[in-house]
Amino acid sequence: MNSAAYFNEIAEDWNKIRKEYFKDELRNKVISKVNIKDKVCADLGCGTGFISLGLSERADIVFSMDNSTNMLHELKKTTFNKGIKNIYPMKGDMYDLPLYDESVDAVFINMALHHIEDIQKAVKEMQRILKKNGTLIISDVEQHNGTWAREEMHDVWLGFSHKQIKSAMEKAGLKEISVESSGLKCTGYSSKGEFTEVGIFIAQGKKY
């Protein structure tokens, strides 16, 4: 099973599962990093819309992308039930985003980068769709030793160091890069009772 199949399988329960891993507080910390009022935003690896739903309150348009059809289906149900009109769910590949060059003011990717094998290629693709003066926001887990996550959650990376993320953003041509701890934790238990608690970082960089 790959990550897309895994998330297709758990999509209906993801909102409940997600709350066991990280708190709603993360959404506000991530979104507060950039002014999104009346802007065009992209939420990559959007899942059921944890970040997208927050963005929709102030942004003009939110392109919500995931490679899990069932996750997108759950997001569509939520937007329909809440009458949200400015979220546009779309299926897409992180290495070939279905958006035009320089079409987005702010790109967000929350807790999804660790599922991507070639993070450099993915970050470069995020840079491509950013408008000039646009901002990329990456939020994810810091390095940890919870190897069980590779098998049970199909993680490719066991988190990232701040240096690793800064380097990927620099190589993609982004400027004014900062990587900092959010002060929040991500926690999880394996099926065998192994416990992992790790910090969450928030990184940002601008395109000029």
N, C-alpha and C positions, 0 to 999 in steps of 0.2 A: 504493500500500500504506500502511495506517495502522499505528499502533504495535501494535495487537492482532494484526493479520495478520502483522506482522514477528515478534512473539514466538511466535505459533503456529508459524511456519516454523522457528524456531531452537530450539524448546523442548527437543528431545532432546539438543541439544549445549550448552545454556545453562550447565550446571554447569562444563563445561570452559572455555567462553568467558568466563564470569564471573571465573574465577580469573586470567585475563589482565588484567582491568580493575582489580579491587581484591582485597585480601588477606582471608583468613579472620579476621584480627585485628580487623577492623572489627566483626564480629558481637559480640564480647565487649565492645568499647568502647560500642557502642550499648545493649546489654541491661543493662550495669552502671549505666546512668543512673537506673534506677528499680527498686524492690523488686517483683519479680513473683511471689514465692513465694505459691502458692495463689490467684493472682489470675486474672481474666478479661482476656485480651489480644486485640488485633486486629492483624494484620499486613497492611497494605494494599499492593497491588502486590507481592504475596508472591513471585511467580515460582515457582521450584521449591522454595522454602522455606528460603532462606538464613537469614533471621531466625527464621521459624516453628520450625524444628527446634531452634534454641537455646532459644527460649522454652518449648518443650514440656517441657524437662528440669525446669523449676521451676514453671511456671504451672499453674493448674488446667485452664483451657480456652484454646485458641488458635483464633480465627476467622481463617482465612487467605484473603484475598480477592484476586482478580485478574480482569482482563477477557479473559485468554487461556485458552481451554479447554485447550489442549495443555500449557500451563505447569501448570495445576491437575492435569492427568492425570499429569504427571511427579511432582508432589508426592504424589499419592495412591499411586503405585507405591512411592515411598520410605517413606511411613508404613506401608504394608502389609508391605513387606519387613522393616522394622525393628520392627514390632509396636507402633507408636505409636498410642495410642487417643484422645489429647486434642487432636488437630489436626482442625479441621473446615474443609476447603476449600470455598470458595463463589465463584461467579461474581457480579460486581457492578460497578456504576457508581460511580466515585469521587464523583460529584455526588449520588448517591442510594444510600447504603450500606444493604445489607439487614440492618440491625441496629436494635434499638429505641433510643429516647432513653435516655441515661444507663445504658447496659447494660455498659460496658467500663471496666475499671480503668486500662488503659494501651493507647494506640494507637501503633503503630510504622509508619512509612513510610520505607523505605530505598531510595534510588536510583530512585525512581519519580516524585517530584513534578515533575521536569523533563520528563516526558512529558504533563503535564496543562496544558491551555490556561488555564483559569481557576483559578489556585491559591487565590485568595481564597475562592471558592465551595467548593472542596474542603476547605480548612482549617476553614471554618465547619461543614461537614458532619462533619468529624472531631471538632470540639468538641461537636457535638450528641450523639454516641454515648458521649462520656466521662461517667462518673459524677462526681459532685461529689468534689473532691480527686483526680480522675484526672489522668493525665499524658499529654501528646502528645510523642512523640519523632520528629523529622524528621532524617534523615541523607541528605545529597546532595552534589553537587559544587558547588564555588565557581565564580564567574564565570570563563569562559574564552573563547578565540577560535577554538576548533576547529569552525568552521562546517560541516565535513564531517559532523559528527554529526547535523545536521538531516536530511540526505538518507539517510545510510547506517544510522542507528540510530533515525530518526524522533523525535529529540529536539525538543521544542517550545521549551525554554529552554536556553540555553548556560550552565547553572549559575545560581547566585543569589548576590547579595551578602548579607552578614549583616544589613544594614539592611533589605533587602527581605523577608527571612524574618521578622525581628522584627516588622516592620510588619504582615505578614499575620496573624501570631499575635495581635498586639494587637487588630487590627480584629475578630478572631473572638471576642474576649472572654477570652483566656487571660491568666494572670498569672504572675509570677515567671519571666519569660522569659529564657533565656540562649542565646546562639549562639556556639559556639567551634569552633576548628579541632580536628580529631581527631588531627592530626599524621600522618595517612596520606594517600596519594596514589591517584588514579584515573588509569590510563594507557590509551591506546588508539592504534591505528594505523588510518588510513583505507585503502581499497582502493588508493589511489594513493601510499601510503607516508607520508602526513602523520602526524606524531606529536603527540599532546596529552597533557600531564601536568598534572593540576590537583589542588588540595587538596580534602579532604572535610571538611565541617562537620557538627556534631551540634547540633541545637537542641532545646530542651525548654521546655514551658510547662504550667502547671497550671490546672485549672478549679475555680472556687469558686462 
